[in-house]
Amino acid sequence: MFRRTVWLGQFRTMGSYIAVSLVLFLAGIVAGTSTPGLDAYMNSQIEGIREIAKAVNDTSNPTLMMFLVIFFNNAIKAALVIYLGFIFGLFPVFFMVLNGLIIGYLIHNYAVTYGGAEAFEIVVRGILPHGIIEIPVLIIAAAYGLKSGSYAFRFIGQIFAKDEKLSHEAGQYVRATVPIVIGVAVLLLAASLIESIITPIVIGK
């Protein structure tokens, strides 16, 4: 299951999926900064985040609780992105666009309210320290989710043309995702530590 040659071989085939995942994320950012009529939906998403943050701050150890919330939220979502991707890749597409939308919307509104320089500073100080790890990891997870979706379409294609090797190939792919999920979790652990401990210090909170 954890043979290095298997999962490395799988990872070498991921270039196009990583590119699509990145494009979806960037498209979400652009849409978040430029699409009118998003206020109600985005505010509902942001309000949910604020409620979680408030609940965390009310605990006896907010830093530890924030770390746990961030880590488990991201790690569980990353695993779901990969395996729910088998539902025709819909979940990873939604996940990457939504994350891009939220980031783009927040940056745009911060720039409108406080100016471009302040928005740039909050990106560098508030997002970059953990985002430099977290964002690429989530892009890779979504890329695997998109590849999972490609297998769903290929299995449907078997209705018209049988592919005897497809089941074996799909099984090998699923086994190769196990070390990927473990690696993603480890990297998200590091990103969560930075976001819950270092980022508040950097932004002065």
C-alpha positions as CSV (number, residue, x, y, z in Angstrom):
1,M,0.0,0.0,0.0
2,F,2.8,2.4,0.9
3,R,5.2,1.4,-1.8
4,R,7.1,4.5,-2.7
5,T,7.2,3.7,-6.4
6,V,3.4,3.4,-6.5
7,W,2.4,6.7,-5.0
8,L,5.3,8.5,-6.6
9,G,4.2,7.1,-10.0
10,Q,0.7,8.4,-9.2
11,F,1.9,11.8,-8.2
12,R,3.8,12.2,-11.5
13,T,0.5,11.9,-13.4
14,M,-1.1,14.7,-11.3
15,G,0.2,17.8,-13.2
16,S,-2.9,18.5,-15.2
17,Y,-5.2,18.0,-12.2
18,I,-3.1,20.3,-10.0
19,A,-3.2,22.9,-12.8
20,V,-7.0,22.7,-13.0
21,S,-7.3,22.8,-9.2
22,L,-5.1,25.9,-9.1
23,V,-7.2,27.6,-11.9
24,L,-10.4,26.9,-10.0
25,F,-8.9,28.5,-6.9
26,L,-7.7,31.5,-8.8
27,A,-11.1,31.8,-10.6
28,G,-12.8,31.8,-7.2
29,I,-10.5,34.6,-6.0
30,V,-11.2,36.7,-9.1
31,A,-14.9,36.1,-8.8
32,G,-14.8,37.0,-5.1
33,T,-13.2,40.4,-5.9
34,S,-15.3,41.3,-8.9
35,T,-18.7,39.6,-8.9
36,P,-21.6,41.7,-7.6
37,G,-24.4,40.2,-5.6
38,L,-22.2,37.9,-3.5
39,D,-22.6,39.9,-0.2
40,A,-25.5,37.9,1.3
41,Y,-23.9,34.5,0.6
42,M,-20.4,35.5,1.6
43,N,-21.5,37.2,4.7
44,S,-23.3,34.0,5.8
45,Q,-20.1,32.1,5.3
46,I,-18.0,34.6,7.2
47,E,-20.6,34.9,10.0
48,G,-20.3,31.1,10.5
49,I,-16.5,31.5,10.8
50,R,-17.0,34.3,13.3
51,E,-19.3,32.2,15.4
52,I,-16.7,29.4,15.6
53,A,-14.0,31.9,16.5
54,K,-16.2,33.4,19.3
55,A,-16.9,29.9,20.7
56,V,-13.2,29.1,20.6
57,N,-12.3,32.4,22.4
58,D,-14.8,31.5,25.2
59,T,-13.0,28.2,26.0
60,S,-10.4,27.9,28.8
61,N,-7.5,27.5,26.3
62,P,-8.4,29.4,23.1
63,T,-5.0,28.8,21.4
64,L,-5.2,25.0,21.8
65,M,-8.8,24.9,20.8
66,M,-8.2,27.1,17.8
67,F,-5.4,24.8,16.7
68,L,-7.6,21.7,17.0
69,V,-10.5,23.3,15.2
70,I,-8.3,24.5,12.3
71,F,-6.4,21.2,12.0
72,F,-9.4,18.9,12.1
73,N,-11.5,21.1,9.9
74,N,-8.8,21.3,7.2
75,A,-7.7,17.7,7.5
76,I,-11.2,16.2,7.4
77,K,-12.1,18.5,4.4
78,A,-8.9,17.5,2.6
79,A,-9.7,13.8,3.0
80,L,-13.3,14.4,1.9
81,V,-12.2,16.4,-1.1
82,I,-10.1,13.4,-2.3
83,Y,-12.7,10.6,-1.7
84,L,-15.9,12.5,-2.3
85,G,-14.3,13.4,-5.6
86,F,-15.5,10.0,-6.8
87,I,-18.9,11.7,-7.1
88,F,-17.8,13.1,-10.5
89,G,-15.4,15.6,-9.0
90,L,-18.1,17.9,-7.9
91,F,-16.9,18.4,-4.3
92,P,-13.3,19.4,-5.1
93,V,-14.6,21.9,-7.7
94,F,-17.0,23.4,-5.2
95,F,-14.3,23.4,-2.5
96,M,-11.6,25.2,-4.4
97,V,-14.0,27.8,-5.9
98,L,-15.6,28.5,-2.5
99,N,-12.2,28.9,-0.8
100,G,-11.1,31.2,-3.5
101,L,-14.3,33.2,-3.3
102,I,-14.0,33.7,0.5
103,I,-10.3,34.9,0.2
104,G,-11.1,37.1,-2.8
105,Y,-14.1,38.6,-1.1
106,L,-12.3,39.3,2.2
107,I,-9.3,40.9,0.4
108,H,-11.5,43.0,-1.8
109,N,-13.7,44.3,1.1
110,Y,-10.7,45.0,3.3
111,A,-9.1,47.0,0.4
112,V,-12.3,49.0,-0.1
113,T,-12.6,49.7,3.6
114,Y,-9.0,50.3,4.6
115,G,-7.1,50.7,1.3
116,G,-4.9,48.6,-0.9
117,A,-1.8,48.9,1.2
118,E,-3.6,47.6,4.3
119,A,-5.1,44.7,2.3
120,F,-1.7,43.8,1.0
121,E,-0.3,43.9,4.6
122,I,-3.1,41.6,5.9
123,V,-2.3,39.1,3.1
124,V,1.4,39.1,3.9
125,R,1.0,39.0,7.7
126,G,-2.3,37.2,8.1
127,I,-2.5,34.7,5.3
128,L,0.9,34.1,3.9
129,P,2.6,32.5,7.0
130,H,0.3,29.5,7.1
131,G,-1.1,29.8,3.6
132,I,2.2,29.1,2.0
133,I,1.8,25.6,3.3
134,E,-2.0,25.2,3.5
135,I,-3.0,26.5,0.1
136,P,-0.7,24.3,-2.0
137,V,-1.6,21.3,0.2
138,L,-5.4,21.9,-0.4
139,I,-4.8,22.4,-4.1
140,I,-3.0,19.0,-4.3
141,A,-5.8,17.4,-2.3
142,A,-8.4,18.9,-4.7
143,A,-6.3,17.7,-7.6
144,Y,-6.6,14.1,-6.3
145,G,-10.3,14.7,-5.9
146,L,-10.6,15.7,-9.5
147,K,-8.7,12.6,-10.5
148,S,-11.1,10.5,-8.4
149,G,-13.9,12.1,-10.4
150,S,-12.2,11.1,-13.6
151,Y,-12.5,7.5,-12.5
152,A,-16.2,7.9,-12.0
153,F,-16.6,9.1,-15.6
154,R,-14.4,6.3,-16.9
155,F,-16.5,3.7,-15.1
156,I,-19.6,5.1,-16.8
157,G,-17.7,4.9,-20.1
158,Q,-17.5,1.1,-19.5
159,I,-21.1,0.9,-20.4
160,F,-20.0,1.5,-24.0
161,A,-16.5,0.0,-24.0
162,K,-15.3,-2.5,-21.4
163,D,-11.9,-1.8,-19.9
164,E,-10.7,-4.8,-17.9
165,K,-7.8,-3.0,-16.4
166,L,-9.8,-0.1,-15.0
167,S,-10.9,-1.7,-11.7
168,H,-7.3,-2.7,-11.0
169,E,-6.0,0.7,-11.9
170,A,-8.6,2.4,-9.7
171,G,-7.8,0.1,-6.8
172,Q,-4.1,0.9,-7.1
173,Y,-5.0,4.6,-7.2
174,V,-7.1,4.4,-4.0
175,R,-4.2,2.6,-2.2
176,A,-1.8,5.3,-3.4
177,T,-3.9,8.0,-1.9
178,V,-3.4,6.7,1.6
179,P,0.1,8.1,2.0
180,I,-1.0,11.2,0.3
181,V,-3.7,11.7,2.9
182,I,-1.2,11.1,5.7
183,G,1.3,13.6,4.1
184,V,-1.5,16.2,3.7
185,A,-2.5,15.7,7.4
186,V,1.1,16.3,8.5
187,L,1.5,19.4,6.5
188,L,-1.8,20.8,7.6
189,L,-0.7,20.1,11.2
190,A,2.2,22.4,10.6
191,A,0.0,25.0,8.9
192,S,-2.5,24.9,11.8
193,L,0.2,25.4,14.4
194,I,1.4,28.5,12.5
195,E,-2.1,29.8,12.0
196,S,-3.1,29.4,15.7
197,I,0.1,30.4,17.3
198,I,2.3,32.5,15.0
199,T,-0.3,34.3,12.9
200,P,-2.0,36.0,15.9
201,I,1.4,37.3,17.0
202,V,2.4,38.5,13.5
203,I,-0.9,40.5,13.1
204,G,-0.7,41.8,16.6
205,K,-3.6,40.0,18.3
